[in-house]
Amino acid sequence: MHSQVVIIGAGPAGCSTSLFLSKHKIPHLILEQSIFPRDKICGDALSGKVVEVLKKYDENLIHQMTHDPTHFLGSWGVKFVAPNGKALDIPFKQNTGQEPHAPGFICRRMHFDHFMVQQLDTRYAQLITGAEVISMGKADNINSVTYTNQGVVQTTSFDIIVGCDGDRSIVEKTFVNRSLEPDHYCAGIRAYYKNVTELHPQNFIELHFLDELLPGYLWIFPLGDGTCNVGAGMLSSSVSKNKVNLREQMLKAIAENPNLKKRFANAQLEGKINGWGLPLGSKKRSISGHHYILTGDAASLIDPFTGEGIGNALYSGFFAAQAIQKAIEHKNFSAPFLALHYDNPVYERLWSELKLSHSLQKLSKYNRLFNFVVNRAHKSTTLRNTISSMFEDMDLRAQFRNPVFWWKMMIGK
Ligand SMILES: Cc1cc2nc3c(=O)[nH]c(=O)nc-3n(C[C@H](O)[C@H](O)[C@H](O)COP(=O)(O)OP(=O)(O)OC[C@H]3O[C@@H](n4cnc5c(N)ncnc54)[C@H](O)[C@@H]3O)c2cc1C
């Protein structure tokens, strides 16, 4: 068998690559080891960036999401809780009343990923589920991928392969094989709880920056079915250095933290607490090469401060499809061509955000600084509005790196 383009993985990065390839009318094969619907350990928060990319594909998807609040709960803002326990509610947008839909959503990955797979355009996309890729190789100048399909081993040759297979990607291992860097990798755990109380009426997501989890946080994200996604994440180097057991710390916080224990007094854990890694985009890397492209978690593109990876996975899929269209047109699948047409646009769009988030991640380990900012923002409407506008305005967000911004805050301006 031969398929000019082969995508490995049908998570957000794989689906996005496929959808935009279909827009370019490029036929492709997708190999996915799971059968949908399937779970993925995640906080389930779909940020404004997810909405942005989905709109590029089809505005109608957002209408579908808005009309299904049980699965896609619209979220209008974020609650930051500083280590001193003080909370700050920040809307994602200033004029929320005039918006046709929520800026972000929260949706179980069990549902979101299935929803995305259902959008694939079968005129161009051939999806094989239950197909686990086991190796890739080259013989007589032909690239090929080998996978098991219902116990049968099959091989397909390709011109370009797209690694959308997440953290622990076999495509990344085959072509690059970078070792895990604990300063650029985060450990995360996730649980579902029923009956958590005092949730925000506009479904704000909650980030609790607890002393014992810095740099990192405990989150509570409300879902449309009345449950909450509750989890914790922390930089891997700090987990090892401080010998942190994330699971124990999360359960301890839920049972003892004065802000949390009353809200979890009647809460019940649904299922198990599960863990998975977050490869962070705090370092620029080469994300393509001779006949291959890496996207999403396989390319380590998760935001180092917020832990958001779905939006960047979708964006990288969008740019991968553009690069593949050019590669086919020019019959050029070489490393320099793909670096120019894939790595460059990806980092042009994402790097300034990733770099800034890395600075914020480093600042966030100073608990006193965190307390100070939240205390100041409590007193100043202007500062609260500035932080709110930072969700949409990158130049404004960059003020966090400007000493004048900090000086003004110190003197209360
Ligand atoms: C605890 C935790 C909380 C998070 N919270 C959030 C959040 O709230 N919001 C957010 O935006 N991001 C969050 N993230 C990050 C987000 O989950 C990822 O960035 C996102 O899933 C990346 O999408 P992807 O398509 O690159 O990879 P994945 O979603 O991991 O998809 C990879 C796909 O490839 C398939 N695959 C893997 N290997 C093979 C193989 N050998 N053969 C065939 N198929 C294969 C898998 O089955 C899977 O379907 C969180 C991550 C963690 C761990």
Ligand as a Chemical Component Dictionary entry (heavy atoms), coordinates in Angstrom:
data_LIG
# 
_chem_comp.id                   LIG 
_chem_comp.type                 NON-POLYMER 
_chem_comp.pdbx_formal_charge   0 
_chem_comp.three_letter_code    LIG 
# 
loop_
_chem_comp_atom.comp_id 
_chem_comp_atom.atom_id 
_chem_comp_atom.alt_atom_id 
_chem_comp_atom.type_symbol 
_chem_comp_atom.charge 
_chem_comp_atom.model_Cartn_x 
_chem_comp_atom.model_Cartn_y 
_chem_comp_atom.model_Cartn_z 
_chem_comp_atom.pdbx_ordinal 
LIG C1  C1  C 0 -3.035 16.305 33.275 1  
LIG C2  C2  C 0 -3.137 17.129 32.010 2  
LIG C3  C3  C 0 -4.002 18.208 31.950 3  
LIG C4  C4  C 0 -4.108 18.970 30.772 4  
LIG N1  N1  N 0 -5.028 19.978 30.706 5  
LIG C5  C5  C 0 -5.194 20.666 29.558 6  
LIG C6  C6  C 0 -6.245 21.615 29.421 7  
LIG O1  O1  O 0 -7.090 21.791 30.312 8  
LIG N2  N2  N 0 -6.341 22.315 28.253 9  
LIG C7  C7  C 0 -5.470 22.119 27.222 10 
LIG O2  O2  O 0 -5.576 22.801 26.191 11 
LIG N3  N3  N 0 -4.495 21.177 27.311 12 
LIG C8  C8  C 0 -4.347 20.435 28.433 13 
LIG N4  N4  N 0 -3.395 19.443 28.505 14 
LIG C9  C9  C 0 -2.550 19.199 27.314 15 
LIG C10 C10 C 0 -3.343 18.420 26.245 16 
LIG O3  O3  O 0 -3.918 17.269 26.817 17 
LIG C11 C11 C 0 -2.422 18.030 25.094 18 
LIG O4  O4  O 0 -1.619 19.140 24.754 19 
LIG C12 C12 C 0 -3.210 17.580 23.862 20 
LIG O5  O5  O 0 -3.909 16.392 24.111 21 
LIG C13 C13 C 0 -2.245 17.368 22.680 22 
LIG O6  O6  O 0 -2.942 16.830 21.582 23 
LIG P1  P1  P 0 -2.194 15.837 20.567 24 
LIG O7  O7  O 0 -3.169 15.573 19.486 25 
LIG O8  O8  O 0 -0.865 16.388 20.243 26 
LIG O9  O9  O 0 -1.905 14.507 21.412 27 
LIG P2  P2  P 0 -2.937 13.488 22.077 28 
LIG O10 O10 O 0 -4.148 14.168 22.514 29 
LIG O11 O11 O 0 -2.133 12.771 23.106 30 
LIG O12 O12 O 0 -3.316 12.492 20.911 31 
LIG C14 C14 C 0 -2.393 11.558 20.420 32 
LIG C15 C15 C 0 -3.140 10.432 19.711 33 
LIG O13 O13 O 0 -2.192 9.557  19.107 34 
LIG C16 C16 C 0 -2.544 8.214  19.345 35 
LIG N5  N5  N 0 -1.315 7.411  19.316 36 
LIG C17 C17 C 0 -0.272 7.460  20.168 37 
LIG N6  N6  N 0 0.667  6.575  19.820 38 
LIG C18 C18 C 0 0.203  5.920  18.724 39 
LIG C19 C19 C 0 0.711  4.873  17.934 40 
LIG N7  N7  N 0 1.908  4.316  18.171 41 
LIG N8  N8  N 0 -0.029 4.421  16.888 42 
LIG C20 C20 C 0 -1.244 4.983  16.614 43 
LIG N9  N9  N 0 -1.782 5.955  17.356 44 
LIG C21 C21 C 0 -1.065 6.447  18.390 45 
LIG C22 C22 C 0 -3.204 8.262  20.736 46 
LIG O14 O14 O 0 -4.044 7.144  20.921 47 
LIG C23 C23 C 0 -3.962 9.573  20.685 48 
LIG O15 O15 O 0 -5.261 9.414  20.171 49 
LIG C24 C24 C 0 -3.290 18.659 29.656 50 
LIG C25 C25 C 0 -2.416 17.565 29.714 51 
LIG C26 C26 C 0 -2.348 16.797 30.873 52 
LIG C27 C27 C 0 -1.434 15.608 30.906 53 
# 
loop_
_chem_comp_bond.comp_id 
_chem_comp_bond.atom_id_1 
_chem_comp_bond.atom_id_2 
_chem_comp_bond.value_order 
_chem_comp_bond.pdbx_ordinal 
LIG C1  C2  SING 1  
LIG C2  C3  SING 2  
LIG C2  C26 DOUB 3  
LIG C3  C4  DOUB 4  
LIG C4  N1  SING 5  
LIG C4  C24 SING 6  
LIG N1  C5  DOUB 7  
LIG C5  C6  SING 8  
LIG C5  C8  SING 9  
LIG C6  O1  DOUB 10 
LIG C6  N2  SING 11 
LIG N2  C7  SING 12 
LIG C7  O2  DOUB 13 
LIG C7  N3  SING 14 
LIG N3  C8  DOUB 15 
LIG C8  N4  SING 16 
LIG N4  C9  SING 17 
LIG N4  C24 SING 18 
LIG C9  C10 SING 19 
LIG C10 O3  SING 20 
LIG C10 C11 SING 21 
LIG C11 O4  SING 22 
LIG C11 C12 SING 23 
LIG C12 O5  SING 24 
LIG C12 C13 SING 25 
LIG C13 O6  SING 26 
LIG O6  P1  SING 27 
LIG P1  O7  DOUB 28 
LIG P1  O8  SING 29 
LIG P1  O9  SING 30 
LIG O9  P2  SING 31 
LIG P2  O10 DOUB 32 
LIG P2  O11 SING 33 
LIG P2  O12 SING 34 
LIG O12 C14 SING 35 
LIG C14 C15 SING 36 
LIG C15 O13 SING 37 
LIG C15 C23 SING 38 
LIG O13 C16 SING 39 
LIG C16 N5  SING 40 
LIG C16 C22 SING 41 
LIG N5  C17 SING 42 
LIG N5  C21 SING 43 
LIG C17 N6  DOUB 44 
LIG N6  C18 SING 45 
LIG C18 C19 SING 46 
LIG C18 C21 DOUB 47 
LIG C19 N7  SING 48 
LIG C19 N8  DOUB 49 
LIG N8  C20 SING 50 
LIG C20 N9  DOUB 51 
LIG N9  C21 SING 52 
LIG C22 O14 SING 53 
LIG C22 C23 SING 54 
LIG C23 O15 SING 55 
LIG C24 C25 DOUB 56 
LIG C25 C26 SING 57 
LIG C26 C27 SING 58 
# 
